[in-house]
Amino acid sequence: MVKSDDRVQRMTATEEDFVRALGRVLVALPRAVEQDMAAARRLPLSEYTALMYLSEAPHRTMRMSELAAVSNLSLSGMSRIVGRLEQRGFVERTKCDEDGRGWNAVLTEAGLDALEDSWPIHLASVRRHVLDHIPEEDLTRLAEVMKRIADTA
């Protein structure tokens, strides 16, 4: 926890500029990708993200709480998303074998098809809004820095 302290080191102008730019990116980027997905009549970004994580999981199955955590959502928020996906036949919910208390989300073939249909639009959007603005030689270093930041948050 951060404590208020008179001895806190102020940000330099460069640091302040970076932090403000990062804040704008964190808000603007998901909005821009969401708009691109909607314009192409593809999955909303929140549903795309859930299906993406499920497609990468062993047996295309994740515990609901784990899916919520990797998606940066509350369990109730993820339950609403999975509920919508379930209504469309993209996901099924099953009881967890490990303890019988929790629930798993399981990606269906229809869900995988929907993900694969949306993937090119998502990729093109991410390229246009992010990757096209970063020189190749900076990507590895930037990825390392972002991972370190994420690991301390």
Secondary structure, 3 states (H helix, E strand, C coil): CCCCCCCCCCCCHHHHHHHHHHHHHHHHHHHHHHHHHHHCCCCCHHHHHHHHHHHHCHHHEEEHHHHHHHCCCCHHHHHHHHHHHHHCCCEEEEECCCCCCCEEEEECHHHHHHHHHHHHHHHHHHHHHCHHHCCHHHHHHHHHHHHHHHHHC
